[in-house]
Amino acid sequence: RTELLAEWSAAAGRLVMLDYDGTLTEFTLRPELARPDAELLDLLRRLAGLPGVMVAIVSGRDAGTLGRWLGSLGLLLVAEHGRWIRHPGQEWTDLLDGSPPSWLGLVREILEDAAAAVPGALVEEKSAAVAWHYRTASAELAARYLPELVRRLQEVPASPPLDGRPGNKVLEVRVAGISKAAVLSSVLAAAPHTDLIIAIGDDQTDEEM
């Protein structure tokens, strides 16, 4: 802590990149229940208001939800693990620059079959990704079903290529090449004078950053 605070004080420009679920909020039984409370909103607003600080929320959440929950705080927002980016005071930019992938409907059907086979699991669809959440399902049953689910996803004819990434009690299928690491160049372009970067997350998608 002492070392971090010393580096923070010495830096002229600071970029703080934060995951949302599991990092800024606790996991909830359903994704829509993880709305930020007043204390978190105030913390983020004050952090973003410090001189020489850029705060970026880099999340797997969809753009609409991030915009509704955090859009008024002066933050840089990244949605769907890097597909969408919104600089403070601007509109969303689609870094894929295209329509939803052709395989989205088929992958959703496969994940809905998995949700039916594993009681308690649910499917969340985004603009270019689909997620299978099994937080409220039997961990043993989900673990038994996962290999079959991965096998079916591997058989999907995908253009552009798809990528299935495990998270914290979730399997998300998205366009290959979209990641929290790939979006870093766009985030850094918004903070050209950064000499201290702090990235905080809780799972494998954040390790990419």
Sequence and secondary structure as in RCSB ss.txt:
>XXXX:A:sequence
RTELLAEWSAAAGRLVMLDYDGTLTEFTLRPELARPDAELLDLLRRLAGLPGVMVAIVSGRDAGTLGRWLGSLGL
LLVAEHGRWIRHPGQEWTDLLDGSPPSWLGLVREILEDAAAAVPGALVEEKSAAVAWHYRTASAELAARYLPELV
RRLQEVPASPPLDGRPGNKVLEVRVAGISKAAVLSSVLAAAPHTDLIIAIGDDQTDEEM
>XXXX:A:secstr
 HHHHHHHHH SSEEEEE SBTTTB   SSGGG    HHHHHHHHHHHTSTTEEEEEE SS HHHHHHHHTTS  
EEEEGGGTEEE TTS  EETT S   TTHHHHHHHHHHHHHHSTT EEEE SSEEEEE TTS HHHHHHHHHHHH
HHHHTS  SS EEEEE SSEEEEEETT  TTTTHHHHHHT TT  EEEEE SSHHHHH 
